[in-house]
Amino acid sequence: MTEVKPLVFKKTGKQRCGKGFSREELKKAGLEVKKALKLKIPIDLRRRTLHEENVQTLKGFLENAKKEQKPMSKKKGKSKS
């Protein structure tokens, strides 16, 4: 899987890569903290800001993660009947 990075804004208005996504961004994207950690999404618990760009990034990442998952194959075996 690809690595996902959040964008944060400096006081001057410039963007830079952040340490992790905030809880509010995760909640808005429909993701719990434990699920995000399993998917190896970085979380910054100190951040309290909510940026729509980061929410859209998370939603896109989740869609790609679902596509990459392989469907469960049914085992072919003898049935007992």
SEVEXTI-816255 format. One record per atom (N, C-alpha, C): residue number from 1; atom name; x, y, z. Coordinates in Angstrom, 3 decimals. Layout:
# SEVEXTI-816255
> n / atom / east / north / up
> NUM / CA / X / Y / Z
...
END
This chain:
# SEVEXTI-816255
> n / atom / east / north / up
> 1 / N / 0.830 / -1.184 / 0.000
> 1 / CA / 0.000 / 0.000 / 0.000
> 1 / C / 0.872 / 1.244 / 0.000
> 2 / N / 0.308 / 2.315 / -0.462
> 2 / CA / 1.037 / 3.567 / -0.501
> 2 / C / 0.940 / 4.263 / 0.849
> 3 / N / 1.889 / 5.145 / 1.075
> 3 / CA / 1.910 / 5.883 / 2.329
> 3 / C / 1.091 / 7.160 / 2.159
> 4 / N / 0.306 / 7.485 / 3.146
> 4 / CA / -0.555 / 8.664 / 3.077
> 4 / C / -0.046 / 9.685 / 4.093
> 5 / N / 0.068 / 10.958 / 3.647
> 5 / CA / 0.581 / 12.032 / 4.498
> 5 / C / -0.436 / 13.162 / 4.569
> 6 / N / -0.646 / 13.730 / 5.754
> 6 / CA / -1.560 / 14.870 / 5.885
> 6 / C / -0.849 / 16.186 / 5.572
> 7 / N / -1.625 / 17.178 / 5.205
> 7 / CA / -1.107 / 18.529 / 5.006
> 7 / C / -1.522 / 19.388 / 6.190
> 8 / N / -0.599 / 20.178 / 6.692
> 8 / CA / -0.898 / 21.134 / 7.754
> 8 / C / -0.423 / 22.502 / 7.291
> 9 / N / -0.952 / 23.543 / 7.911
> 9 / CA / -0.643 / 24.904 / 7.499
> 9 / C / 0.166 / 25.611 / 8.581
> 10 / N / 1.209 / 26.297 / 8.154
> 10 / CA / 1.993 / 27.107 / 9.065
> 10 / C / 1.248 / 28.408 / 9.351
> 11 / N / 1.721 / 29.182 / 10.284
> 11 / CA / 1.085 / 30.463 / 10.609
> 11 / C / 1.156 / 31.435 / 9.442
> 12 / N / 2.165 / 31.276 / 8.594
> 12 / CA / 2.303 / 32.150 / 7.430
> 12 / C / 1.369 / 31.746 / 6.300
> 13 / N / 0.703 / 30.614 / 6.431
> 13 / CA / -0.239 / 30.164 / 5.410
> 13 / C / 0.341 / 29.129 / 4.465
> 14 / N / 1.623 / 28.826 / 4.624
> 14 / CA / 2.249 / 27.835 / 3.759
> 14 / C / 1.872 / 26.432 / 4.213
> 15 / N / 1.850 / 25.507 / 3.262
> 15 / CA / 1.539 / 24.117 / 3.579
> 15 / C / 2.824 / 23.326 / 3.785
> 16 / N / 2.731 / 22.302 / 4.605
> 16 / CA / 3.828 / 21.355 / 4.768
> 16 / C / 3.229 / 20.009 / 5.133
> 17 / N / 4.043 / 18.960 / 5.041
> 17 / CA / 3.578 / 17.631 / 5.428
> 17 / C / 3.534 / 17.554 / 6.950
> 18 / N / 2.469 / 16.994 / 7.462
> 18 / CA / 2.300 / 16.894 / 8.900
> 18 / C / 2.759 / 15.557 / 9.440
> 19 / N / 2.719 / 15.436 / 10.752
> 19 / CA / 3.126 / 14.206 / 11.419
> 19 / C / 2.035 / 13.142 / 11.333
> 20 / N / 0.779 / 13.561 / 11.378
> 20 / CA / -0.327 / 12.615 / 11.316
> 20 / C / -1.653 / 13.333 / 11.204
> 21 / N / -2.701 / 12.556 / 10.985
> 21 / CA / -4.047 / 13.104 / 10.863
> 21 / C / -4.638 / 13.334 / 12.250
> 22 / N / -5.532 / 14.324 / 12.348
> 22 / CA / -6.183 / 14.605 / 13.623
> 22 / C / -7.365 / 13.664 / 13.823
> 23 / N / -7.845 / 13.589 / 15.051
> 23 / CA / -8.995 / 12.731 / 15.361
> 23 / C / -10.241 / 13.183 / 14.619
> 24 / N / -10.410 / 14.499 / 14.501
> 24 / CA / -11.587 / 15.036 / 13.814
> 24 / C / -11.577 / 14.661 / 12.335
> 25 / N / -10.416 / 14.675 / 11.721
> 25 / CA / -10.314 / 14.285 / 10.315
> 25 / C / -10.651 / 12.810 / 10.133
> 26 / N / -10.190 / 11.993 / 11.053
> 26 / CA / -10.507 / 10.560 / 10.993
> 26 / C / -12.006 / 10.333 / 11.159
> 27 / N / -12.605 / 11.040 / 12.116
> 27 / CA / -14.034 / 10.889 / 12.381
> 27 / C / -14.863 / 11.325 / 11.176
> 28 / N / -14.466 / 12.431 / 10.559
> 28 / CA / -15.192 / 12.952 / 9.400
> 28 / C / -15.079 / 12.002 / 8.195
> 29 / N / -13.964 / 11.281 / 8.108
> 29 / CA / -13.769 / 10.324 / 7.016
> 29 / C / -14.434 / 8.982 / 7.316
> 30 / N / -14.995 / 8.832 / 8.527
> 30 / CA / -15.676 / 7.589 / 8.889
> 30 / C / -14.719 / 6.506 / 9.314
> 31 / N / -13.697 / 6.876 / 10.053
> 31 / CA / -12.656 / 5.937 / 10.450
> 31 / C / -12.392 / 6.073 / 11.941
> 32 / N / -12.245 / 4.945 / 12.620
> 32 / CA / -11.912 / 4.963 / 14.043
> 32 / C / -10.400 / 4.932 / 14.210
> 33 / N / -9.923 / 5.354 / 15.382
> 33 / CA / -8.494 / 5.449 / 15.637
> 33 / C / -7.835 / 4.074 / 15.556
> 34 / N / -8.446 / 3.057 / 16.150
> 34 / CA / -7.856 / 1.715 / 16.134
> 34 / C / -7.788 / 1.148 / 14.722
> 35 / N / -8.822 / 1.398 / 13.926
> 35 / CA / -8.843 / 0.926 / 12.541
> 35 / C / -7.754 / 1.633 / 11.732
> 36 / N / -7.556 / 2.929 / 12.005
> 36 / CA / -6.524 / 3.689 / 11.302
> 36 / C / -5.138 / 3.157 / 11.640
> 37 / N / -4.926 / 2.796 / 12.889
> 37 / CA / -3.634 / 2.248 / 13.284
> 37 / C / -3.381 / 0.903 / 12.607
> 38 / N / -4.427 / 0.083 / 12.435
> 38 / CA / -4.272 / -1.198 / 11.746
> 38 / C / -3.916 / -0.997 / 10.280
> 39 / N / -4.451 / 0.074 / 9.683
> 39 / CA / -4.162 / 0.378 / 8.285
> 39 / C / -2.853 / 1.155 / 8.123
> 40 / N / -2.149 / 1.391 / 9.232
> 40 / CA / -0.872 / 2.108 / 9.263
> 40 / C / -1.012 / 3.548 / 8.773
> 41 / N / -2.108 / 4.185 / 9.185
> 41 / CA / -2.318 / 5.607 / 8.898
> 41 / C / -1.777 / 6.389 / 10.089
> 42 / N / -0.891 / 7.368 / 9.859
> 42 / CA / -0.320 / 8.115 / 10.986
> 42 / C / -1.370 / 9.013 / 11.652
> 43 / N / -1.299 / 9.085 / 12.976
> 43 / CA / -2.238 / 9.892 / 13.762
> 43 / C / -1.436 / 10.813 / 14.666
> 44 / N / -1.821 / 12.078 / 14.690
> 44 / CA / -1.211 / 13.044 / 15.591
> 44 / C / -2.273 / 13.443 / 16.608
> 45 / N / -2.160 / 12.941 / 17.823
> 45 / CA / -3.169 / 13.165 / 18.845
> 45 / C / -3.166 / 14.603 / 19.365
> 46 / N / -2.098 / 15.355 / 19.109
> 46 / CA / -2.032 / 16.741 / 19.577
> 46 / C / -2.770 / 17.700 / 18.655
> 47 / N / -2.923 / 17.323 / 17.394
> 47 / CA / -3.596 / 18.211 / 16.434
> 47 / C / -5.089 / 18.254 / 16.700
> 48 / N / -5.672 / 19.451 / 16.560
> 48 / CA / -7.112 / 19.618 / 16.756
> 48 / C / -7.782 / 20.237 / 15.535
> 49 / N / -7.004 / 20.501 / 14.507
> 49 / CA / -7.551 / 21.160 / 13.328
> 49 / C / -8.223 / 20.150 / 12.408
> 50 / N / -9.098 / 20.669 / 11.565
> 50 / CA / -9.814 / 19.845 / 10.597
> 50 / C / -9.662 / 20.494 / 9.231
> 51 / N / -8.973 / 19.813 / 8.326
> 51 / CA / -8.775 / 20.312 / 6.970
> 51 / C / -9.489 / 19.373 / 6.007
> 52 / N / -10.330 / 19.932 / 5.163
> 52 / CA / -11.115 / 19.130 / 4.213
> 52 / C / -10.214 / 18.388 / 3.225
> 53 / N / -9.052 / 18.962 / 2.899
> 53 / CA / -8.130 / 18.288 / 1.983
> 53 / C / -7.685 / 16.947 / 2.570
> 54 / N / -7.436 / 16.940 / 3.878
> 54 / CA / -7.002 / 15.703 / 4.535
> 54 / C / -8.126 / 14.679 / 4.610
> 55 / N / -9.354 / 15.145 / 4.790
> 55 / CA / -10.502 / 14.234 / 4.829
> 55 / C / -10.672 / 13.573 / 3.463
> 56 / N / -10.531 / 14.359 / 2.387
> 56 / CA / -10.643 / 13.801 / 1.045
> 56 / C / -9.509 / 12.821 / 0.762
> 57 / N / -8.311 / 13.115 / 1.272
> 57 / CA / -7.176 / 12.205 / 1.116
> 57 / C / -7.458 / 10.877 / 1.799
> 58 / N / -8.010 / 10.928 / 3.004
> 58 / CA / -8.329 / 9.703 / 3.736
> 58 / C / -9.401 / 8.883 / 3.024
> 59 / N / -10.429 / 9.548 / 2.516
> 59 / CA / -11.500 / 8.838 / 1.816
> 59 / C / -10.971 / 8.155 / 0.561
> 60 / N / -10.107 / 8.825 / -0.163
> 60 / CA / -9.497 / 8.226 / -1.345
> 60 / C / -8.617 / 7.043 / -0.988
> 61 / N / -7.880 / 7.160 / 0.102
> 61 / CA / -7.020 / 6.068 / 0.564
> 61 / C / -7.856 / 4.854 / 0.953
> 62 / N / -8.976 / 5.078 / 1.618
> 62 / CA / -9.833 / 3.968 / 2.028
> 62 / C / -10.450 / 3.262 / 0.825
> 63 / N / -10.828 / 4.022 / -0.200
> 63 / CA / -11.372 / 3.401 / -1.409
> 63 / C / -10.333 / 2.533 / -2.092
> 64 / N / -9.096 / 3.021 / -2.163
> 64 / CA / -8.022 / 2.233 / -2.776
> 64 / C / -7.696 / 1.001 / -1.950
> 65 / N / -7.771 / 1.117 / -0.622
> 65 / CA / -7.484 / -0.013 / 0.251
> 65 / C / -8.529 / -1.112 / 0.066
> 66 / N / -9.796 / -0.719 / -0.140
> 66 / CA / -10.853 / -1.703 / -0.353
> 66 / C / -10.662 / -2.420 / -1.683
> 67 / N / -10.206 / -1.691 / -2.709
> 67 / CA / -9.993 / -2.299 / -4.019
> 67 / C / -8.842 / -3.286 / -3.995
> 68 / N / -7.816 / -2.997 / -3.183
> 68 / CA / -6.640 / -3.855 / -3.125
> 68 / C / -6.878 / -5.153 / -2.363
> 69 / N / -7.880 / -5.169 / -1.489
> 69 / CA / -8.158 / -6.379 / -0.722
> 69 / C / -8.658 / -7.460 / -1.663
> 70 / N / -8.123 / -8.640 / -1.495
> 70 / CA / -8.545 / -9.752 / -2.322
> 70 / C / -9.836 / -10.328 / -1.764
> 71 / N / -10.767 / -10.701 / -2.638
> 71 / CA / -11.992 / -11.330 / -2.135
> 71 / C / -11.689 / -12.718 / -1.593
> 72 / N / -12.466 / -13.115 / -0.609
> 72 / CA / -12.283 / -14.431 / -0.003
> 72 / C / -12.694 / -15.491 / -0.996
> 73 / N / -11.810 / -16.445 / -1.241
> 73 / CA / -12.141 / -17.517 / -2.162
> 73 / C / -12.790 / -18.672 / -1.403
> 74 / N / -13.746 / -19.277 / -2.040
> 74 / CA / -14.420 / -20.412 / -1.424
> 74 / C / -13.569 / -21.650 / -1.612
> 75 / N / -13.453 / -22.430 / -0.563
> 75 / CA / -12.677 / -23.656 / -0.664
> 75 / C / -13.509 / -24.717 / -1.398
> 76 / N / -12.859 / -25.346 / -2.324
> 76 / CA / -13.534 / -26.403 / -3.056
> 76 / C / -13.215 / -27.722 / -2.367
> 77 / N / -14.233 / -28.351 / -1.918
> 77 / CA / -14.041 / -29.624 / -1.217
> 77 / C / -15.285 / -30.480 / -1.342
> 78 / N / -15.187 / -31.648 / -0.815
> 78 / CA / -16.338 / -32.547 / -0.861
> 78 / C / -17.341 / -32.154 / 0.187
> 79 / N / -18.584 / -32.106 / -0.207
> 79 / CA / -19.615 / -31.782 / 0.759
> 79 / C / -20.161 / -33.076 / 1.347
> 80 / N / -20.503 / -33.004 / 2.601
> 80 / CA / -21.036 / -34.181 / 3.294
> 80 / C / -22.557 / -34.171 / 3.176
> 81 / N / -23.084 / -34.999 / 2.280
> 81 / CA / -24.525 / -35.093 / 2.177
> 81 / C / -24.963 / -36.499 / 1.893
END
